[in-house]
């Protein structure tokens, strides 16, 4: 699998996906966002991959949306009338949201290994993953607030379910950095590790354990967990089981 902004390889039933734009601090431009969606939709349909590890090359995991993409969006809407400008902006945001949703909708478990900075759109990405792990010096920030923007690609919807309403508001309103140990304390990541190598070693070990389980059982477990999270008060989806009732 060849991509311009990512490296992707499958080994021993594990798909290793790495954001590969270290010269741009792994910022995602238009090409990167398109590729990210394609990668997860492709891996969803690839039986050789039973679990996915998402990481970043270079010094940081992801610095969010590339400035060039923001400039492109501004140019696309600058000459439109007010109504068309809003419609165009809405369609662009929906496209970016679809990319993040592709991660969550992927039937394979997605484990993300974060080192360095996870900023803005990077937080959108990791909150759509199944499990998050980080180095102690990794930091997470909802940076949109400092740009006069709203983090509307999924962070504000998913983050409160991970760390609670109060802490999600604190991160969203202040844009402050939350480093690895605090991220573990508030539940944003499962575990912290001293350095990147020990992080990747541990995450790969966990991915191997998952990859050796029944893939049907894993996919079913993910579907039920996601459904229950999003549908309080309802234990089962009517479409989950062929008969409409659990076995």
N, C-alpha and C positions, 0 to 999 in steps of 0.2 A: 504494500500500500504506500503510494508516494503522494506526499502533500507538500505544499509550499511553506506552511506555517507550523506544521506538526510533524513529529516522527511517530510512526505507528509500527509496532511489531507484535507478533503473537508467538509466545513460547510456552510450552507445557500448559496449554489451555488458558493462559493469562495474556490479555491484550495490554501492552504497555503503550500508553498514549502520553506524549510529552509535548507541551507547548514549546516550539523550537524557534524562538525569535529573540535570542538573548541580547542582540545588539539594540533592540527596541524595548528592553526590559519586559519582554513577552507581552507587550501590548497587542491587542487584537484589532486588526484593521478589517475592512470589508471582506477580504479574502479569508482571513482567519475565522471570522464568524460563520461564513458559509461552510468552510471546511469542518469546523467543529460540529455543526449539525450533521453534515454528511458522514463524518466519522462514527458518531454514535448511532445513527440510523443504520449504517452499514454493519457495525459490530452487533447490533441487535439481531440482525439476520445472519450472523456468521456463527455456525455451530462450533467451530474450532475454538472460539473465545467464550469461556464460561464466566469470566470475571474480568474487570477492567481496572487498571491502575492509572490514575491521571496525575501527572507531575509536571514540572517545568524545568527547562534547561537553563543554565546560567546561574546568576546570583539571586534571582527572584522567581517566585511561582508565576505571578501574573500582575501586571500593573493596570489592568482594566482595558477600557476602550481606547483605541489609538486616537490621538488628536486629529489625524487626517480623516478619520471616519466622521468625527464630530463636525469638522469643517465641511465635509462633503454634504452632510445632512443640512447644514446651515445654508449652503449654496442651493440645494434643491428646493428649499422652501422660501428663500429670500425674495423671489420675484412673484410669488403667488399672492392671490387675494387672501384675506383672513381665513375664509372658510376652507379653501383649497390647501392653504398652509397647514391648517390643523388636521385635515384629512391625510395629507402626505406624511406629516409627523406621526400620526397614529399608525399608519401602515408600516412605517420604518420601525417603530417601537415593537409592533406585533411581530415583525420579522426577527428582531433580536430576541424577543421573548420565546419565539418558537425554537431558537437555537438552545436556550437554556432548558426549555421543556424537554427537548430531545434527550438530554442527559437523564432527567428524572424518568422519562417514559421508557428508556432502554431497559429491557427485561433482565439484563445482566447486572449484578451488583457492581457499583462503581465506588472504588476506594481512592481517595485523593491524598497525596503526600505533599504537604506545603512546606516550603522553606523560603526564607527571605520574605518579601512583601507579597501580600494578597490584598489588592487594592480595588475598590470600586467594582467593576465588572467581574473581577476575580472572586469577590465574595458572592456575587450572583451565581457564579459557576459552582463553587464548593457547596453552597447550600442546597443545590439540586442533586448532590451526590449522596450515596447511601451512608458512607462513613468518612470521617475526616481525621487526619493525623498530621502532626506538625513537629518541626524542630523547636527548641526552646527559644531561639532568636527569631522565629517567624513572627510576623505581625499582620493583623487583619484590621482594615479600616473601611468604613462606609464613606468614601471620599466625596461622593456626589454633593453632600451638604456644603462643602467648601467651594464648590463650583456653582452654587446657586441652583442646583438640580435636585430632583427627587430620584431615589434609587428604585426605578420602576420596572426593572427587568426580572424581578422575583425575590430580591433580598427582603423587602419589607413584608412580603407574604410568607416567606419560609423561615426567616431568622427568628421571629417570636416563638415558633414551634420548637426551635432548637434550644434557645437560651432563655426563653421567658419574655414576657411583654416588657418588663421594666428595663432589662439589660439591652434588649433590642432597641428600645427607644433611646437609651443612653448612647449606643453606638451610632444610631441614625441621626440624632440631634447634634452630637458633638464632633463626629468624625475622628475621634481620638483613636490611637493605635492600641489594639489589644494584643499583647504578646503571648507566645505559646503557653506558658504556665497559667496565665489568667484564662486563656481560651479553653484550657482543659477544665479549669475550676468552674466555669460557667456552662460547660457542656457543648461548646462550639466544636471542640475536637475530642476524640476518644482518649488519645494519649499523646504525650510529648516525648521527644528524644533529643539527646545531646547534640547530635549533628546529622547532616543529611544522609550520610552513609548508613548509620544505624536506623534512621527513619525508613529508608528504602528497603533495607534488609528485613525489618519487622513487618512492613506493609506487604512485601512480597511473600513472607511466610504466611500471613493471614490470608492473602489471596490464594495461596496454594491449598490451604485447608478448605477454603470455600470451593475451589475448582474441583476438588476430589469428592464433593458431595453430589447427590443426584441433581442434575441441572433443572429438571422439572420441579422438584421440591423447592429448590432455591428460587426459581421464578415465581412459583405459587406463593411462597412466603413473602417475597417482595411485594407482590400485588396486594395481598391481604393487609400487610403492614401499612402500605401507602393508602389503601382505601380506608382503613380504620382511622388513620391519622386525619384524613380529610372529611370524614363523615361521622361526626360524634353522634352517639346514640344509636348507631346502626352497626350491628356486628358483621353482617355479610352483605356483599353486593349480590343483587338478584342475577347478575350475569356471571358471577364467579364460578358457580357450579352448574353443570348441564341441567340438573333437575330443579334448580332454583333454590335448593336447600343444601346445607353442608352435609358431607358424608358422615 
